[in-house]
Amino acid sequence: MLKRAKANMHHLSKPIKTSLVVGTVLCLINKSYTAGNWIGISLNYLVPFLVALYSRVAYVVESDKRDKKTTRA
């Protein structure tokens, strides 16, 4: 099991980087949040949407790259 975990560590680099960026952005948003701050409230919904969108686009791009490699071979 440990060998499998070590072999798949490269899968963690993007999620770790993404979580650091998103966590920082949400901390900054929530730090400036006040009851009447509609921009901060909106950003709390927009940031997770953008992360999900980024993840989906990154998956599609990687999938397309893999498909192109397999069709060449």
Predicted model as a PDB file, atoms N, CA, C, CB and O in Angstrom, pLDDT in the B-factor column:
MODEL        1                                                                  
ATOM      1  N   MET A   1       0.826  -1.193   0.000  1.00 57.00           N  
ATOM      2  CA  MET A   1       0.000   0.000   0.000  1.00 57.00           C  
ATOM      3  C   MET A   1       0.872   1.260   0.000  1.00 57.00           C  
ATOM      4  CB  MET A   1      -0.941  -0.003   1.213  1.00 57.00           C  
ATOM      5  O   MET A   1       0.536   2.248  -0.652  1.00 57.00           O  
ATOM      6  N   LEU A   2       1.968   1.225   0.715  1.00 65.00           N  
ATOM      7  CA  LEU A   2       2.856   2.379   0.773  1.00 65.00           C  
ATOM      8  C   LEU A   2       3.489   2.643  -0.596  1.00 65.00           C  
ATOM      9  CB  LEU A   2       3.948   2.162   1.835  1.00 65.00           C  
ATOM     10  O   LEU A   2       3.668   3.799  -0.979  1.00 65.00           O  
ATOM     11  N   LYS A   3       3.827   1.584  -1.333  1.00 71.00           N  
ATOM     12  CA  LYS A   3       4.390   1.749  -2.669  1.00 71.00           C  
ATOM     13  C   LYS A   3       3.384   2.413  -3.593  1.00 71.00           C  
ATOM     14  CB  LYS A   3       4.826   0.396  -3.242  1.00 71.00           C  
ATOM     15  O   LYS A   3       3.738   3.276  -4.396  1.00 71.00           O  
ATOM     16  N   ARG A   4       2.122   2.002  -3.472  1.00 66.00           N  
ATOM     17  CA  ARG A   4       1.065   2.588  -4.298  1.00 66.00           C  
ATOM     18  C   ARG A   4       0.898   4.066  -3.981  1.00 66.00           C  
ATOM     19  CB  ARG A   4      -0.265   1.845  -4.085  1.00 66.00           C  
ATOM     20  O   ARG A   4       0.726   4.881  -4.888  1.00 66.00           O  
ATOM     21  N   ALA A   5       0.946   4.414  -2.714  1.00 63.00           N  
ATOM     22  CA  ALA A   5       0.806   5.817  -2.307  1.00 63.00           C  
ATOM     23  C   ALA A   5       1.960   6.651  -2.848  1.00 63.00           C  
ATOM     24  CB  ALA A   5       0.742   5.933  -0.771  1.00 63.00           C  
ATOM     25  O   ALA A   5       1.754   7.761  -3.339  1.00 63.00           O  
ATOM     26  N   LYS A   6       3.183   6.113  -2.757  1.00 70.00           N  
ATOM     27  CA  LYS A   6       4.344   6.844  -3.268  1.00 70.00           C  
ATOM     28  C   LYS A   6       4.264   7.006  -4.787  1.00 70.00           C  
ATOM     29  CB  LYS A   6       5.644   6.122  -2.881  1.00 70.00           C  
ATOM     30  O   LYS A   6       4.655   8.040  -5.328  1.00 70.00           O  
ATOM     31  N   ALA A   7       3.759   5.981  -5.465  1.00 68.00           N  
ATOM     32  CA  ALA A   7       3.661   6.048  -6.922  1.00 68.00           C  
ATOM     33  C   ALA A   7       2.645   7.083  -7.379  1.00 68.00           C  
ATOM     34  CB  ALA A   7       3.294   4.691  -7.483  1.00 68.00           C  
ATOM     35  O   ALA A   7       2.748   7.603  -8.490  1.00 68.00           O  
ATOM     36  N   ASN A   8       1.673   7.386  -6.542  1.00 65.00           N  
ATOM     37  CA  ASN A   8       0.614   8.322  -6.918  1.00 65.00           C  
ATOM     38  C   ASN A   8       0.777   9.705  -6.296  1.00 65.00           C  
ATOM     39  CB  ASN A   8      -0.718   7.758  -6.524  1.00 65.00           C  
ATOM     40  O   ASN A   8      -0.145  10.518  -6.361  1.00 65.00           O  
ATOM     41  N   MET A   9       1.918   9.984  -5.701  1.00 71.00           N  
ATOM     42  CA  MET A   9       2.141  11.284  -5.076  1.00 71.00           C  
ATOM     43  C   MET A   9       2.081  12.427  -6.080  1.00 71.00           C  
ATOM     44  CB  MET A   9       3.476  11.295  -4.372  1.00 71.00           C  
ATOM     45  O   MET A   9       1.720  13.546  -5.716  1.00 71.00           O  
ATOM     46  N   HIS A  10       2.428  12.166  -7.339  1.00 69.00           N  
ATOM     47  CA  HIS A  10       2.403  13.229  -8.343  1.00 69.00           C  
ATOM     48  C   HIS A  10       0.984  13.743  -8.586  1.00 69.00           C  
ATOM     49  CB  HIS A  10       3.006  12.729  -9.654  1.00 69.00           C  
ATOM     50  O   HIS A  10       0.801  14.850  -9.093  1.00 69.00           O  
ATOM     51  N   HIS A  11      -0.013  12.946  -8.227  1.00 66.00           N  
ATOM     52  CA  HIS A  11      -1.400  13.386  -8.376  1.00 66.00           C  
ATOM     53  C   HIS A  11      -1.781  14.435  -7.333  1.00 66.00           C  
ATOM     54  CB  HIS A  11      -2.341  12.192  -8.274  1.00 66.00           C  
ATOM     55  O   HIS A  11      -2.791  15.122  -7.483  1.00 66.00           O  
ATOM     56  N   LEU A  12      -0.989  14.558  -6.296  1.00 69.00           N  
ATOM     57  CA  LEU A  12      -1.316  15.494  -5.218  1.00 69.00           C  
ATOM     58  C   LEU A  12      -0.782  16.902  -5.443  1.00 69.00           C  
ATOM     59  CB  LEU A  12      -0.784  14.972  -3.925  1.00 69.00           C  
ATOM     60  O   LEU A  12      -1.224  17.831  -4.768  1.00 69.00           O  
ATOM     61  N   SER A  13       0.147  17.088  -6.364  1.00 76.00           N  
ATOM     62  CA  SER A  13       0.768  18.407  -6.504  1.00 76.00           C  
ATOM     63  C   SER A  13      -0.227  19.481  -6.919  1.00 76.00           C  
ATOM     64  CB  SER A  13       1.892  18.343  -7.511  1.00 76.00           C  
ATOM     65  O   SER A  13      -0.245  20.560  -6.327  1.00 76.00           O  
ATOM     66  N   LYS A  14      -1.056  19.210  -7.926  1.00 76.00           N  
ATOM     67  CA  LYS A  14      -2.027  20.220  -8.354  1.00 76.00           C  
ATOM     68  C   LYS A  14      -3.088  20.496  -7.285  1.00 76.00           C  
ATOM     69  CB  LYS A  14      -2.704  19.775  -9.644  1.00 76.00           C  
ATOM     70  O   LYS A  14      -3.378  21.660  -7.009  1.00 76.00           O  
ATOM     71  N   PRO A  15      -3.681  19.447  -6.669  1.00 75.00           N  
ATOM     72  CA  PRO A  15      -4.676  19.741  -5.617  1.00 75.00           C  
ATOM     73  C   PRO A  15      -4.094  20.523  -4.441  1.00 75.00           C  
ATOM     74  CB  PRO A  15      -5.278  18.446  -5.103  1.00 75.00           C  
ATOM     75  O   PRO A  15      -4.769  21.383  -3.876  1.00 75.00           O  
ATOM     76  N   ILE A  16      -2.866  20.235  -4.074  1.00 77.00           N  
ATOM     77  CA  ILE A  16      -2.260  20.968  -2.959  1.00 77.00           C  
ATOM     78  C   ILE A  16      -2.067  22.435  -3.334  1.00 77.00           C  
ATOM     79  CB  ILE A  16      -0.906  20.333  -2.559  1.00 77.00           C  
ATOM     80  O   ILE A  16      -2.386  23.327  -2.547  1.00 77.00           O  
ATOM     81  N   LYS A  17      -1.548  22.683  -4.526  1.00 83.00           N  
ATOM     82  CA  LYS A  17      -1.354  24.064  -4.981  1.00 83.00           C  
ATOM     83  C   LYS A  17      -2.692  24.791  -5.084  1.00 83.00           C  
ATOM     84  CB  LYS A  17      -0.631  24.089  -6.342  1.00 83.00           C  
ATOM     85  O   LYS A  17      -2.817  25.940  -4.660  1.00 83.00           O  
ATOM     86  N   THR A  18      -3.694  24.111  -5.652  1.00 82.00           N  
ATOM     87  CA  THR A  18      -5.017  24.719  -5.796  1.00 82.00           C  
ATOM     88  C   THR A  18      -5.617  25.031  -4.433  1.00 82.00           C  
ATOM     89  CB  THR A  18      -5.952  23.794  -6.587  1.00 82.00           C  
ATOM     90  O   THR A  18      -6.187  26.105  -4.240  1.00 82.00           O  
ATOM     91  N   SER A  19      -5.496  24.101  -3.483  1.00 79.00           N  
ATOM     92  CA  SER A  19      -6.076  24.329  -2.161  1.00 79.00           C  
ATOM     93  C   SER A  19      -5.394  25.489  -1.446  1.00 79.00           C  
ATOM     94  CB  SER A  19      -5.975  23.064  -1.314  1.00 79.00           C  
ATOM     95  O   SER A  19      -6.044  26.233  -0.711  1.00 79.00           O  
ATOM     96  N   LEU A  20      -4.094  25.647  -1.657  1.00 84.00           N  
ATOM     97  CA  LEU A  20      -3.400  26.784  -1.048  1.00 84.00           C  
ATOM     98  C   LEU A  20      -3.903  28.107  -1.617  1.00 84.00           C  
ATOM     99  CB  LEU A  20      -1.888  26.663  -1.261  1.00 84.00           C  
ATOM    100  O   LEU A  20      -4.111  29.067  -0.875  1.00 84.00           O  
ATOM    101  N   VAL A  21      -4.093  28.155  -2.918  1.00 87.00           N  
ATOM    102  CA  VAL A  21      -4.577  29.386  -3.548  1.00 87.00           C  
ATOM    103  C   VAL A  21      -6.018  29.668  -3.120  1.00 87.00           C  
ATOM    104  CB  VAL A  21      -4.484  29.282  -5.092  1.00 87.00           C  
ATOM    105  O   VAL A  21      -6.331  30.781  -2.695  1.00 87.00           O  
ATOM    106  N   VAL A  22      -6.885  28.677  -3.229  1.00 86.00           N  
ATOM    107  CA  VAL A  22      -8.299  28.868  -2.898  1.00 86.00           C  
ATOM    108  C   VAL A  22      -8.464  29.185  -1.413  1.00 86.00           C  
ATOM    109  CB  VAL A  22      -9.117  27.614  -3.270  1.00 86.00           C  
ATOM    110  O   VAL A  22      -9.238  30.069  -1.046  1.00 86.00           O  
ATOM    111  N   GLY A  23      -7.746  28.473  -0.573  1.00 84.00           N  
ATOM    112  CA  GLY A  23      -7.828  28.745   0.865  1.00 84.00           C  
ATOM    113  C   GLY A  23      -7.410  30.160   1.196  1.00 84.00           C  
ATOM    114  O   GLY A  23      -8.037  30.825   2.021  1.00 84.00           O  
ATOM    115  N   THR A  24      -6.348  30.621   0.553  1.00 85.00           N  
ATOM    116  CA  THR A  24      -5.878  31.985   0.777  1.00 85.00           C  
ATOM    117  C   THR A  24      -6.908  33.004   0.318  1.00 85.00           C  
ATOM    118  CB  THR A  24      -4.556  32.218   0.054  1.00 85.00           C  
ATOM    119  O   THR A  24      -7.185  33.977   1.019  1.00 85.00           O  
ATOM    120  N   VAL A  25      -7.476  32.777  -0.866  1.00 85.00           N  
ATOM    121  CA  VAL A  25      -8.485  33.703  -1.392  1.00 85.00           C  
ATOM    122  C   VAL A  25      -9.694  33.751  -0.468  1.00 85.00           C  
ATOM    123  CB  VAL A  25      -8.918  33.289  -2.816  1.00 85.00           C  
ATOM    124  O   VAL A  25     -10.190  34.833  -0.153  1.00 85.00           O  
ATOM    125  N   LEU A  26     -10.173  32.586  -0.029  1.00 84.00           N  
ATOM    126  CA  LEU A  26     -11.342  32.572   0.859  1.00 84.00           C  
ATOM    127  C   LEU A  26     -11.034  33.218   2.211  1.00 84.00           C  
ATOM    128  CB  LEU A  26     -11.826  31.136   1.069  1.00 84.00           C  
ATOM    129  O   LEU A  26     -11.893  33.889   2.782  1.00 84.00           O  
ATOM    130  N   CYS A  27      -9.832  33.024   2.724  1.00 82.00           N  
ATOM    131  CA  CYS A  27      -9.455  33.699   3.977  1.00 82.00           C  
ATOM    132  C   CYS A  27      -9.469  35.210   3.810  1.00 82.00           C  
ATOM    133  CB  CYS A  27      -8.064  33.240   4.441  1.00 82.00           C  
ATOM    134  O   CYS A  27      -9.945  35.934   4.685  1.00 82.00           O  
ATOM    135  N   LEU A  28      -8.945  35.684   2.682  1.00 81.00           N  
ATOM    136  CA  LEU A  28      -8.941  37.126   2.429  1.00 81.00           C  
ATOM    137  C   LEU A  28     -10.360  37.663   2.278  1.00 81.00           C  
ATOM    138  CB  LEU A  28      -8.123  37.444   1.174  1.00 81.00           C  
ATOM    139  O   LEU A  28     -10.679  38.745   2.772  1.00 81.00           O  
ATOM    140  N   ILE A  29     -11.212  36.898   1.588  1.00 77.00           N  
ATOM    141  CA  ILE A  29     -12.606  37.320   1.425  1.00 77.00           C  
ATOM    142  C   ILE A  29     -13.299  37.380   2.777  1.00 77.00           C  
ATOM    143  CB  ILE A  29     -13.361  36.363   0.479  1.00 77.00           C  
ATOM    144  O   ILE A  29     -13.952  38.371   3.103  1.00 77.00           O  
ATOM    145  N   ASN A  30     -13.159  36.327   3.555  1.00 78.00           N  
ATOM    146  CA  ASN A  30     -13.852  36.263   4.844  1.00 78.00           C  
ATOM    147  C   ASN A  30     -13.290  37.251   5.856  1.00 78.00           C  
ATOM    148  CB  ASN A  30     -13.771  34.863   5.408  1.00 78.00           C  
ATOM    149  O   ASN A  30     -14.006  37.698   6.752  1.00 78.00           O  
ATOM    150  N   LYS A  31     -12.030  37.590   5.720  1.00 77.00           N  
ATOM    151  CA  LYS A  31     -11.415  38.572   6.614  1.00 77.00           C  
ATOM    152  C   LYS A  31     -12.039  39.953   6.403  1.00 77.00           C  
ATOM    153  CB  LYS A  31      -9.889  38.633   6.385  1.00 77.00           C  
ATOM    154  O   LYS A  31     -12.204  40.722   7.350  1.00 77.00           O  
ATOM    155  N   SER A  32     -12.382  40.257   5.144  1.00 71.00           N  
ATOM    156  CA  SER A  32     -12.951  41.565   4.836  1.00 71.00           C  
ATOM    157  C   SER A  32     -14.476  41.556   4.852  1.00 71.00           C  
ATOM    158  CB  SER A  32     -12.461  42.035   3.486  1.00 71.00           C  
ATOM    159  O   SER A  32     -15.103  42.568   4.539  1.00 71.00           O  
ATOM    160  N   TYR A  33     -15.074  40.431   5.213  1.00 63.00           N  
ATOM    161  CA  TYR A  33     -16.534  40.295   5.176  1.00 63.00           C  
ATOM    162  C   TYR A  33     -17.197  41.098   6.293  1.00 63.00           C  
ATOM    163  CB  TYR A  33     -16.933  38.819   5.286  1.00 63.00           C  
ATOM    164  O   TYR A  33     -16.807  41.021   7.458  1.00 63.00           O  
ATOM    165  N   THR A  34     -18.201  41.864   5.903  1.00 62.00           N  
ATOM    166  CA  THR A  34     -19.077  42.527   6.866  1.00 62.00           C  
ATOM    167  C   THR A  34     -20.504  42.258   6.427  1.00 62.00           C  
ATOM    168  CB  THR A  34     -18.784  44.074   6.960  1.00 62.00           C  
ATOM    169  O   THR A  34     -20.719  41.767   5.319  1.00 62.00           O  
ATOM    170  N   ALA A  35     -21.469  42.560   7.250  1.00 57.00           N  
ATOM    171  CA  ALA A  35     -22.865  42.233   6.970  1.00 57.00           C  
ATOM    172  C   ALA A  35     -23.364  42.839   5.665  1.00 57.00           C  
ATOM    173  CB  ALA A  35     -23.736  42.699   8.105  1.00 57.00           C  
ATOM    174  O   ALA A  35     -24.186  42.225   4.985  1.00 57.00           O  
ATOM    175  N   GLY A  36     -22.902  44.003   5.305  1.00 63.00           N  
ATOM    176  CA  GLY A  36     -23.376  44.662   4.098  1.00 63.00           C  
ATOM    177  C   GLY A  36     -22.445  44.511   2.906  1.00 63.00           C  
ATOM    178  O   GLY A  36     -22.642  45.167   1.883  1.00 63.00           O  
ATOM    179  N   ASN A  37     -21.463  43.681   3.018  1.00 74.00           N  
ATOM    180  CA  ASN A  37     -20.472  43.538   1.970  1.00 74.00           C  
ATOM    181  C   ASN A  37     -20.926  42.499   0.941  1.00 74.00           C  
ATOM    182  CB  ASN A  37     -19.114  43.147   2.568  1.00 74.00           C  
ATOM    183  O   ASN A  37     -20.582  41.322   1.054  1.00 74.00           O  
ATOM    184  N   TRP A  38     -21.692  42.928  -0.052  1.00 78.00           N  
ATOM    185  CA  TRP A  38     -22.234  42.005  -1.054  1.00 78.00           C  
ATOM    186  C   TRP A  38     -21.159  41.483  -1.991  1.00 78.00           C  
ATOM    187  CB  TRP A  38     -23.324  42.686  -1.861  1.00 78.00           C  
ATOM    188  O   TRP A  38     -21.310  40.404  -2.564  1.00 78.00           O  
ATOM    189  N   ILE A  39     -20.093  42.219  -2.153  1.00 78.00           N  
ATOM    190  CA  ILE A  39     -18.994  41.736  -2.989  1.00 78.00           C  
ATOM    191  C   ILE A  39     -18.341  40.521  -2.323  1.00 78.00           C  
ATOM    192  CB  ILE A  39     -17.945  42.863  -3.230  1.00 78.00           C  
ATOM    193  O   ILE A  39     -18.074  39.517  -2.984  1.00 78.00           O  
ATOM    194  N   GLY A  40     -18.088  40.613  -1.038  1.00 75.00           N  
ATOM    195  CA  GLY A  40     -17.501  39.497  -0.304  1.00 75.00           C  
ATOM    196  C   GLY A  40     -18.404  38.281  -0.303  1.00 75.00           C  
ATOM    197  O   GLY A  40     -17.938  37.152  -0.460  1.00 75.00           O  
ATOM    198  N   ILE A  41     -19.691  38.510  -0.127  1.00 75.00           N  
ATOM    199  CA  ILE A  41     -20.652  37.402  -0.146  1.00 75.00           C  
ATOM    200  C   ILE A  41     -20.668  36.751  -1.522  1.00 75.00           C  
ATOM    201  CB  ILE A  41     -22.070  37.896   0.233  1.00 75.00           C  
ATOM    202  O   ILE A  41     -20.660  35.525  -1.636  1.00 75.00           O  
ATOM    203  N   SER A  42     -20.690  37.567  -2.557  1.00 80.00           N  
ATOM    204  CA  SER A  42     -20.692  37.031  -3.923  1.00 80.00           C  
ATOM    205  C   SER A  42     -19.429  36.236  -4.217  1.00 80.00           C  
ATOM    206  CB  SER A  42     -20.836  38.163  -4.936  1.00 80.00           C  
ATOM    207  O   SER A  42     -19.489  35.187  -4.858  1.00 80.00           O  
ATOM    208  N   LEU A  43     -18.294  36.726  -3.756  1.00 80.00           N  
ATOM    209  CA  LEU A  43     -17.038  36.029  -3.988  1.00 80.00           C  
ATOM    210  C   LEU A  43     -16.989  34.681  -3.285  1.00 80.00           C  
ATOM    211  CB  LEU A  43     -15.883  36.882  -3.534  1.00 80.00           C  
ATOM    212  O   LEU A  43     -16.350  33.750  -3.773  1.00 80.00           O  
ATOM    213  N   ASN A  44     -17.657  34.570  -2.145  1.00 77.00           N  
ATOM    214  CA  ASN A  44     -17.710  33.283  -1.448  1.00 77.00           C  
ATOM    215  C   ASN A  44     -18.418  32.219  -2.281  1.00 77.00           C  
ATOM    216  CB  ASN A  44     -18.415  33.439  -0.104  1.00 77.00           C  
ATOM    217  O   ASN A  44     -18.144  31.029  -2.125  1.00 77.00           O  
ATOM    218  N   TYR A  45     -19.304  32.623  -3.144  1.00 80.00           N  
ATOM    219  CA  TYR A  45     -19.966  31.672  -4.051  1.00 80.00           C  
ATOM    220  C   TYR A  45     -19.201  31.536  -5.363  1.00 80.00           C  
ATOM    221  CB  TYR A  45     -21.411  32.117  -4.333  1.00 80.00           C  
ATOM    222  O   TYR A  45     -19.179  30.462  -5.966  1.00 80.00           O  
ATOM    223  N   LEU A  46     -18.583  32.613  -5.798  1.00 86.00           N  
ATOM    224  CA  LEU A  46     -17.889  32.607  -7.082  1.00 86.00           C  
ATOM    225  C   LEU A  46     -16.594  31.792  -7.044  1.00 86.00           C  
ATOM    226  CB  LEU A  46     -17.586  34.028  -7.506  1.00 86.00           C  
ATOM    227  O   LEU A  46     -16.274  31.102  -8.012  1.00 86.00           O  
ATOM    228  N   VAL A  47     -15.858  31.861  -5.956  1.00 86.00           N  
ATOM    229  CA  VAL A  47     -14.575  31.162  -5.871  1.00 86.00           C  
ATOM    230  C   VAL A  47     -14.737  29.647  -6.018  1.00 86.00           C  
ATOM    231  CB  VAL A  47     -13.893  31.482  -4.546  1.00 86.00           C  
ATOM    232  O   VAL A  47     -14.023  29.055  -6.826  1.00 86.00           O  
ATOM    233  N   PRO A  48     -15.632  28.993  -5.286  1.00 87.00           N  
ATOM    234  CA  PRO A  48     -15.788  27.548  -5.497  1.00 87.00           C  
ATOM    235  C   PRO A  48     -16.235  27.207  -6.922  1.00 87.00           C  
ATOM    236  CB  PRO A  48     -16.794  26.986  -4.501  1.00 87.00           C  
ATOM    237  O   PRO A  48     -15.826  26.188  -7.480  1.00 87.00           O  
ATOM    238  N   PHE A  49     -17.078  28.066  -7.506  1.00 88.00           N  
ATOM    239  CA  PHE A  49     -17.495  27.844  -8.892  1.00 88.00           C  
ATOM    240  C   PHE A  49     -16.302  27.890  -9.826  1.00 88.00           C  
ATOM    241  CB  PHE A  49     -18.534  28.885  -9.318  1.00 88.00           C  
ATOM    242  O   PHE A  49     -16.160  27.034 -10.700  1.00 88.00           O  
ATOM    243  N   LEU A  50     -15.441  28.888  -9.646  1.00 89.00           N  
ATOM    244  CA  LEU A  50     -14.263  29.016 -10.502  1.00 89.00           C  
ATOM    245  C   LEU A  50     -13.295  27.850 -10.311  1.00 89.00           C  
ATOM    246  CB  LEU A  50     -13.549  30.333 -10.218  1.00 89.00           C  
ATOM    247  O   LEU A  50     -12.668  27.404 -11.271  1.00 89.00           O  
ATOM    248  N   VAL A  51     -13.171  27.356  -9.086  1.00 88.00           N  
ATOM    249  CA  VAL A  51     -12.309  26.207  -8.838  1.00 88.00           C  
ATOM    250  C   VAL A  51     -12.858  24.972  -9.546  1.00 88.00           C  
ATOM    251  CB  VAL A  51     -12.175  25.946  -7.326  1.00 88.00           C  
ATOM    252  O   VAL A  51     -12.105  24.226 -10.171  1.00 88.00           O  
ATOM    253  N   ALA A  52     -14.154  24.758  -9.450  1.00 87.00           N  
ATOM    254  CA  ALA A  52     -14.770  23.620 -10.133  1.00 87.00           C  
ATOM    255  C   ALA A  52     -14.610  23.753 -11.644  1.00 87.00           C  
ATOM    256  CB  ALA A  52     -16.263  23.507  -9.762  1.00 87.00           C  
ATOM    257  O   ALA A  52     -14.317  22.772 -12.329  1.00 87.00           O  
ATOM    258  N   LEU A  53     -14.799  24.951 -12.159  1.00 89.00           N  
ATOM    259  CA  LEU A  53     -14.642  25.188 -13.590  1.00 89.00           C  
ATOM    260  C   LEU A  53     -13.200  24.942 -14.027  1.00 89.00           C  
ATOM    261  CB  LEU A  53     -15.066  26.617 -13.945  1.00 89.00           C  
ATOM    262  O   LEU A  53     -12.959  24.302 -15.051  1.00 89.00           O  
ATOM    263  N   TYR A  54     -12.247  25.448 -13.254  1.00 89.00           N  
ATOM    264  CA  TYR A  54     -10.832  25.229 -13.549  1.00 89.00           C  
ATOM    265  C   TYR A  54     -10.505  23.739 -13.560  1.00 89.00           C  
ATOM    266  CB  TYR A  54      -9.951  25.957 -12.525  1.00 89.00           C  
ATOM    267  O   TYR A  54      -9.802  23.257 -14.448  1.00 89.00           O  
ATOM    268  N   SER A  55     -11.012  23.022 -12.582  1.00 88.00           N  
ATOM    269  CA  SER A  55     -10.754  21.583 -12.509  1.00 88.00           C  
ATOM    270  C   SER A  55     -11.298  20.862 -13.723  1.00 88.00           C  
ATOM    271  CB  SER A  55     -11.361  20.995 -11.246  1.00 88.00           C  
ATOM    272  O   SER A  55     -10.639  19.985 -14.281  1.00 88.00           O  
ATOM    273  N   ARG A  56     -12.496  21.228 -14.130  1.00 87.00           N  
ATOM    274  CA  ARG A  56     -13.117  20.585 -15.287  1.00 87.00           C  
ATOM    275  C   ARG A  56     -12.336  20.895 -16.569  1.00 87.00           C  
ATOM    276  CB  ARG A  56     -14.581  21.042 -15.432  1.00 87.00           C  
ATOM    277  O   ARG A  56     -12.085  19.997 -17.373  1.00 87.00           O  
ATOM    278  N   VAL A  57     -11.961  22.132 -16.756  1.00 88.00           N  
ATOM    279  CA  VAL A  57     -11.217  22.516 -17.958  1.00 88.00           C  
ATOM    280  C   VAL A  57      -9.852  21.821 -17.969  1.00 88.00           C  
ATOM    281  CB  VAL A  57     -11.043  24.060 -18.029  1.00 88.00           C  
ATOM    282  O   VAL A  57      -9.418  21.335 -19.013  1.00 88.00           O  
ATOM    283  N   ALA A  58      -9.179  21.771 -16.830  1.00 88.00           N  
ATOM    284  CA  ALA A  58      -7.881  21.107 -16.758  1.00 88.00           C  
ATOM    285  C   ALA A  58      -8.017  19.623 -17.095  1.00 88.00           C  
ATOM    286  CB  ALA A  58      -7.263  21.282 -15.359  1.00 88.00           C  
ATOM    287  O   ALA A  58      -7.164  19.056 -17.778  1.00 88.00           O  
ATOM    288  N   TYR A  59      -9.090  18.999 -16.616  1.00 87.00           N  
ATOM    289  CA  TYR A  59      -9.328  17.587 -16.919  1.00 87.00           C  
ATOM    290  C   TYR A  59      -9.540  17.378 -18.416  1.00 87.00           C  
ATOM    291  CB  TYR A  59     -10.542  17.069 -16.137  1.00 87.00           C  
ATOM    292  O   TYR A  59      -8.981  16.451 -19.001  1.00 87.00           O  
ATOM    293  N   VAL A  60     -10.334  18.228 -19.024  1.00 87.00           N  
ATOM    294  CA  VAL A  60     -10.614  18.099 -20.462  1.00 87.00           C  
ATOM    295  C   VAL A  60      -9.341  18.306 -21.278  1.00 87.00           C  
ATOM    296  CB  VAL A  60     -11.695  19.113 -20.900  1.00 87.00           C  
ATOM    297  O   VAL A  60      -9.096  17.575 -22.238  1.00 87.00           O  
ATOM    298  N   VAL A  61      -8.532  19.294 -20.906  1.00 88.00           N  
ATOM    299  CA  VAL A  61      -7.286  19.554 -21.622  1.00 88.00           C  
ATOM    300  C   VAL A  61      -6.354  18.351 -21.505  1.00 88.00           C  
ATOM    301  CB  VAL A  61      -6.598  20.828 -21.078  1.00 88.00           C  
ATOM    302  O   VAL A  61      -5.786  17.913 -22.506  1.00 88.00           O  
ATOM    303  N   GLU A  62      -6.190  17.817 -20.310  1.00 88.00           N  
ATOM    304  CA  GLU A  62      -5.327  16.646 -20.115  1.00 88.00           C  
ATOM    305  C   GLU A  62      -5.867  15.440 -20.873  1.00 88.00           C  
ATOM    306  CB  GLU A  62      -5.199  16.313 -18.621  1.00 88.00           C  
ATOM    307  O   GLU A  62      -5.103  14.666 -21.450  1.00 88.00           O  
ATOM    308  N   SER A  63      -7.169  15.289 -20.869  1.00 87.00           N  
ATOM    309  CA  SER A  63      -7.793  14.178 -21.587  1.00 87.00           C  
ATOM    310  C   SER A  63      -7.558  14.295 -23.090  1.00 87.00           C  
ATOM    311  CB  SER A  63      -9.296  14.128 -21.291  1.00 87.00           C  
ATOM    312  O   SER A  63      -7.269  13.303 -23.760  1.00 87.00           O  
ATOM    313  N   ASP A  64      -7.683  15.503 -23.608  1.00 86.00           N  
ATOM    314  CA  ASP A  64      -7.428  15.734 -25.035  1.00 86.00           C  
ATOM    315  C   ASP A  64      -5.972  15.447 -25.394  1.00 86.00           C  
ATOM    316  CB  ASP A  64      -7.785  17.177 -25.413  1.00 86.00           C  
ATOM    317  O   ASP A  64      -5.692  14.879 -26.449  1.00 86.00           O  
ATOM    318  N   LYS A  65      -5.042  15.840 -24.515  1.00 87.00           N  
ATOM    319  CA  LYS A  65      -3.622  15.573 -24.763  1.00 87.00           C  
ATOM    320  C   LYS A  65      -3.373  14.072 -24.815  1.00 87.00           C  
ATOM    321  CB  LYS A  65      -2.742  16.226 -23.673  1.00 87.00           C  
ATOM    322  O   LYS A  65      -2.639  13.590 -25.677  1.00 87.00           O  
ATOM    323  N   ARG A  66      -3.990  13.327 -23.881  1.00 85.00           N  
ATOM    324  CA  ARG A  66      -3.816  11.879 -23.860  1.00 85.00           C  
ATOM    325  C   ARG A  66      -4.405  11.243 -25.111  1.00 85.00           C  
ATOM    326  CB  ARG A  66      -4.461  11.281 -22.611  1.00 85.00           C  
ATOM    327  O   ARG A  66      -3.823  10.317 -25.675  1.00 85.00           O  
ATOM    328  N   ASP A  67      -5.557  11.738 -25.543  1.00 84.00           N  
ATOM    329  CA  ASP A  67      -6.196  11.188 -26.740  1.00 84.00           C  
ATOM    330  C   ASP A  67      -5.334  11.425 -27.976  1.00 84.00           C  
ATOM    331  CB  ASP A  67      -7.586  11.808 -26.940  1.00 84.00           C  
ATOM    332  O   ASP A  67      -5.225  10.545 -28.830  1.00 84.00           O  
ATOM    333  N   LYS A  68      -4.725  12.593 -28.080  1.00 83.00           N  
ATOM    334  CA  LYS A  68      -3.864  12.901 -29.221  1.00 83.00           C  
ATOM    335  C   LYS A  68      -2.629  12.013 -29.225  1.00 83.00           C  
ATOM    336  CB  LYS A  68      -3.452  14.375 -29.199  1.00 83.00           C  
ATOM    337  O   LYS A  68      -2.183  11.580 -30.288  1.00 83.00           O  
ATOM    338  N   LYS A  69      -2.065  11.733 -28.037  1.00 81.00           N  
ATOM    339  CA  LYS A  69      -0.892  10.873 -27.948  1.00 81.00           C  
ATOM    340  C   LYS A  69      -1.232   9.445 -28.372  1.00 81.00           C  
ATOM    341  CB  LYS A  69      -0.329  10.885 -26.521  1.00 81.00           C  
ATOM    342  O   LYS A  69      -0.442   8.792 -29.054  1.00 81.00           O  
ATOM    343  N   THR A  70      -2.399   8.965 -27.970  1.00 81.00           N  
ATOM    344  CA  THR A  70      -2.762   7.579 -28.289  1.00 81.00           C  
ATOM    345  C   THR A  70      -3.123   7.428 -29.768  1.00 81.00           C  
ATOM    346  CB  THR A  70      -3.940   7.120 -27.411  1.00 81.00           C  
ATOM    347  O   THR A  70      -2.931   6.352 -30.335  1.00 81.00           O  
ATOM    348  N   THR A  71      -3.637   8.473 -30.399  1.00 77.00           N  
ATOM    349  CA  THR A  71      -3.980   8.365 -31.813  1.00 77.00           C  
ATOM    350  C   THR A  71      -2.741   8.436 -32.696  1.00 77.00           C  
ATOM    351  CB  THR A  71      -4.959   9.464 -32.203  1.00 77.00           C  
ATOM    352  O   THR A  71      -2.757   7.913 -33.810  1.00 77.00           O  
ATOM    353  N   ARG A  72      -1.667   9.070 -32.227  1.00 69.00           N  
ATOM    354  CA  ARG A  72      -0.422   9.142 -32.983  1.00 69.00           C  
ATOM    355  C   ARG A  72       0.304   7.801 -32.992  1.00 69.00           C  
ATOM    356  CB  ARG A  72       0.483  10.223 -32.405  1.00 69.00           C  
ATOM    357  O   ARG A  72       0.944   7.432 -33.977  1.00 69.00           O  
ATOM    358  N   ALA A  73       0.194   7.087 -31.889  1.00 58.00           N  
ATOM    359  CA  ALA A  73       0.948   5.834 -31.749  1.00 58.00           C  
ATOM    360  C   ALA A  73       0.360   4.709 -32.580  1.00 58.00           C  
ATOM    361  CB  ALA A  73       0.994   5.414 -30.297  1.00 58.00           C  
ATOM    362  O   ALA A  73       0.883   3.595 -32.567  1.00 58.00           O  
TER     363      ALA A  73                                                      
ENDMDL                                                                          
END                                                                             
